[in-house]
């Protein structure tokens, strides 16, 4: 892999960023989200589509602490760190000292003591990254905490939409499927709203609470009725592993009512974007001809995942360097 010959000029893009942790999108301002997206785009361009290596974070180390299974997110963070010249440490709960009775916080502190600069964590318990942000002195990034949030997934979805539409403001974006158990849905919902999109939350009544209307979102239970109005459709996986009871009679019935297929594509606008956070269940949320069709940007989302994670690592590192510099002079 070729090393960098010219670093990207990020002058002016990073000056206002002060956060040392990325825990959610709900607490971020619209300007902060735009900064993350702008830097992600610049880094994607500078690395020739997230393929070339830069030395922006040389000498730093990223620790991935994953207590849930992950393929895309974990590998994406590792590649993002390496693309910027950082080292990585991989940690999984299987065979770790947590199985011997060590607390999650103590495990994280042990990893931090090895000299890491970021801890990227995924855990089934909501709020776990917030706990680590209080307990650790290094930067913390939420890679998914139960059904709460998955901020970098929300950001990569926003980046993909912006690349195709230029702006998110004024678009109608529908999130379809298992809203009740989806951390991806929550991060998308907050990010889209802050950037000015009209958000429709669609799915079976057992998976879509009417309480979302109280927060200013449109709730729908019939996909065919909203399809003609949508600029973007984000199809969420049915998360059977998080459900205590089956929220609909059968997978076949769900697919009949909510799967995006060739027939429904004829109801949609001609330039609709079809998205899915993955892993996709072909024939349940989406049929193969749609997943692999010209409107699908699913693989672009994967590439953009590396870009936004490079952006998060870089921006948090800058803020952390400023913070430590101020602390060293007693500011």
Buried (B, 14 or more C-beta within 10 A) or exposed (E): EEEBEEEBEBEEBBEEBEBBBBBBBBEBEBEBBBBBBBBBBBBBEBBEEBEBBBEBBEEBBBBBBBBBEBEBBBBBBBBBBBBBBBBBBEBBBEEBEBEEEEEBBEBBBEBBEEEBBBBBBBBEEBEBBBBBBEBBEBBBBBBBBBBBBBBBBBBBBBBBBBBBBEEBEEBBBBBBBBBBBBBBBBBBBBBBBBBEBBBBBBBBEBBBBEEBEEEEBBBBBEBEEBBEBBBBBBBBBBBEEBBEEEBBEEBEEBBEBBBBBEEBBEBBBEEBBBBBBBEBBBBBBBBEEBBEBEBBBBEBBBBBBBBBBBBBBBBBBBBBEBBEEEEEEEE
